[in-house]
Amino acid sequence: MRIISLVFILVAASALAVDEEWRFVAAEQGATNVVIASASPKAPLEFTWRWSPYEDPNVAKDAAAFAWIDECKMIDGGRAVLVCASNGGAAAIDIATARARWYLKLAPDTAGPHSLELLPDGRVAVACSVGIDKLIFVDVAKHPYEPSKQTVKEVMDLPGGHGVVWDSKRNSLFALGFTNLFELTYLKETMSVKVKNKWDFSQVAIDPRGHDLVADGKGGYYMTNRTGVWNFNPEAGAFKPIMMRSHVKSYSPDAVKGILLQVPTEKWWSDRLIIIESNGVERIVGPFKDAKFYKARWIKESIKR
């Protein structure tokens, strides 16, 4: 009897470990949530973790700023997730407590933030889209829960701002707009940037409207637009097509698990995700009841920035 019980425990623990490895985080606009679930073929189609701005006392007074959550990026070794919303809110959410470590609020009631990144000194870079079209820096350190007291600076025009990634190897900030990809030098003392490189992809990538920007782990970047997914090599300044699939909203690669995609099934949302496994086999994860995913990313990935 004890042997059977031990076997059951070991099998259950093994199943949990598999589910853990396949976990993803998603911006879920159906209920203004950030959620976590498993994409394991054996996992139930349910969320195992959820953050709502209305239920977080650290941000509840400004919960409306988090309408239309449109970004989710894991940081701190998977212990926190960066989120922003097109209605102006952005935050770092601690996974263990489901509470904001800090938050900021930009241009209330104006469509804006679409991606964010932590700078080396802890300041926050926010790529803002239609309505603002700027790259904005925010210093949240001294007033993590009082946006009105935070230092906010518009550092450059970024028409259609949709992506921003810090590149530690190049000591540069990459920022993606509708037609251009910028490599920027961050000037800490003046809280500003200097353009190091600028690439216009509107012709070579067939279509403008850059949307998602993620590191490829090899010194380059994956970029999505309305026509597909492109691999960008900053040394050569070249955009190479790798997936001609229209309207990919988010692209999350992993050398072991494969590629996690959000491709809309209605407007810009989907209640399911697509995985292209490392062997090329494609499978659907979902549908999740009433879900409206905007972006989704692996929580643990082998591809590093």
N, C-alpha and C positions, 0 to 999 in steps of 0.2 A: 504493500500500500504506500509506504514511504517512497519507494522507488518510482512508482507511478506519479506520485505528487511532485517529486523532484523533476521528473521528465517534463511534466506539464508546466512547471515553473520555468524551466530552461527554454522550452518552446515559446512560451508567452513572452519571456524576456527578449528572445531573439526576434520575435515579430515586432515588439515595440522598438527595438534598435533599428530594424528595417524602416519602420514608419518614420522614426526620427530623422534618418538620413534623407528621406524623400520629402521633408517638410518644405513648404513654401509660404511666403508672406504675400499678401495681396492688398491693394487699395480697392475697397469694396464700396461703391457709390450707392448701392441700393439702400443701405441703412447708415451711411456716413460712418463707416467702420474701417479699421485695419484688422485683418484677420490672418490666422495661421491655420493650415490644414496639411494633411499628408497626401502626396500624390502617388503613394505606393499602390500598386494594383489591388492589394487586399484591404486597403484602408477604407473605412466608411466615408461617405461624402458628407462630412460635417466639420465644422470649425472647432479646433481644439483650444483656440485662444482668440480673444477679441479685445480691441480697444475702441472705445467711443468717447469723443470729446465731451459729450454730455454727462458721462459717468466718471470722468476724471476730475477730481476737485482742483487739480493744478491748472486746468484750462477752462473749466466749465463756464466761467463768466464770459469767455470769448468763444464759446463752442460754435457759434454760427459762422465764425471765420473758417471753420474746417469743412464747410459744405464743399462737395465735389473733390474729395481726396484723390489726388492724381499721381502721387509718387510714394514709393516705399523702398528704402535702401538699407540693408543691414550694416551695422557698424559695431565696433567694440567686440569683435569676435563672436558676433551673433547675439550679444546681450542687449542690444538696443536697435531700434529701427528709426531711420529718418523719414519723416512724412511731410508732405505739404499739400495744400488744397487750393484750387483756383479761386476760392473766395478770400484768400489772403493769409490763411494760417499756415504755420510750419512748426515742427517740433521734433524732439528726439524722445522716443517712447521707450522706457525701460521695460523689457520683456517680463522680468520677474514680478514686477509690481503693477504693470499696466498703467503706469503713471508717467507724465511728461517730466523729463529731466530739465527741460526749458522749453519755452515756446516763444514765437514772435507773431506779429500780425501786421500785414502790409495792406494798404489801400482797401479798407473795408468795402465790401459789396462790389468790388471790381475784379473781373476775371484776370488772374495774374500768375501766381507761382505754379510752375509745372515741374520743377526739379530743384534739388538743393544738394549742397556738399559742405562738409566741414573743411575749413582751411587749417593749415598746420598749427596756427595759434589759437584755434578754437572758435574763431569767428565763422559766420555762416554765409556762404554764397548761395544766392537764390536766382534762378533763371526764370524770368517772368514773361509771360506771353501776351496775347492780345489784350489790350486795355492798358498795359504798362510798357511792354516791349523793352525791358531793361535788365541788366545784370545788377543785382543789388547785394551789398554786403551789410551784415548786421552783427553787432557786437552784443551778445546776450549774457556775457559772463557776470557782470555786476548786478544785473536785474533780470534773472532768468524767468520770472513770472510777471514782469511789469513792462509790457511792450512799449508803453508810452515813454519810458525812461531809457530805453535802449538806443544806442547809436546806430542810425540807419543812413546808408549812403548809396546813392545811385552812381555806379562807377562807369557805366558805358551803355550806349544804346545796343539793344540786342533784339531786333525785329523777329517776332515769333519765337522767343526764347523757350526752349524745351528741354535742354540737357546741360548738365554741368558736372565735371569730374576732375578731381585733383590727381595729377600725375606726379607721384613722389620721385620717380626715376629722372624725369625731365625737369622737376621742380617747377611745374607749370600747371595752370588751370585751363582746362579745355571747356569751351562753351559752345553750345549748338543752337543755331537759329533756324529760320525757315529756308535760308539759302546759303548761309555761311557757317563754317566751323572755325572757331578762333582758338589759337594757343596764346595764353596770356601770362605775363610775368606778374606775380603778386607783389605789390609794394606795401609791406606791412606798416611802415612808419606813417604813410599818408593814407592808408586804407584805400588804395587805388590799384589800377592795373596799367600795364603797358602792353600793347599788341606786339607779340613776337612773330606770329604767323597768322595768315588769314587765307582760307581756302573756300572758293565758291563751288558748291557741288550741284547747283541747280541744273546744269547741263549734263555733266558726266554721270550723275546719279539719276538721270532721266527726268526726275521730278523734284521740285523743292519740297517744302514742308517736312524738314527734319523733325523727328519725334523722339526716339529713344537713343541714348548714348551710353555705352558700357565698355569697359576695358576688355581687351581680348586676351590679356595675360602674357602677351608677347611684345609689348611695347606699342601696340596699336589699339584701334577701337572698332566696335561694331556700332553702326548707325542704321536706324530704320527710317523709312519715309513711306509715302503712299504706294510706291512700286515694289519695295522689297527691303532686303537687309544687305548692307554694304560693309566691307571690311576696309578700314582706312589705315594707311601706313604713313605716319607723320614724317618719316625720313624721306620717303619718295614723294609725298604729297599726293598719293594715289588712292582712289576709291575703287575697290574691286567688288563686283556683285557676288554674293554667296548664296542668296535665296531670293528668287523672284516670286514673292508672295505679297499680295497687296495688303496694305493697311495693318501691318504688324505694329501693335501699340507698345508691346514690351518684349524684350529679348533677353533671356537669362541663360547663359551657357555654363555647362559643367562638363569636364572631360570624362567623367564617369557616368553620371546620370543622363546626360544629353542636354538638349535645348528645351527650355520652358518658354512657350509663346502665349501671348494673349492676342488673339485675332478676333475682332468684333463679330458677333452674330446679330447684333442690333445696334444701330447708330455707332457709338464708340465703346459699347460694353459687350461683355460676354458672361454667361453663367457657367462657362466651362473653359478649360485650358487645354493646350496642345503640348504634348511632349514628343520630340523627335529623339529617340534613344540613340546611344552611341553606335548601335548597329544599323541605324537608319530606319528602324521600325517606328511608325507614328501611332500614337494612341491618344485618346481623349480622356481627360480627367474631369468628370462631371456628368451631367449638370448638377450644380449646387442650387438648392431651392432658393428662389427669389434673389440670387446673387447678381450683382452688376459689377464684375471685375473691370478695372481700368488698366492696372498694371499688376504683374505678379513676378516674384523673383525667388530663386532658391535661397533658403536660409543659410545653408552651408554649401559653398561651392569651391571647387579645386582651382578655379581660375581667379587669380589675384590681380589687384591693380598694381 
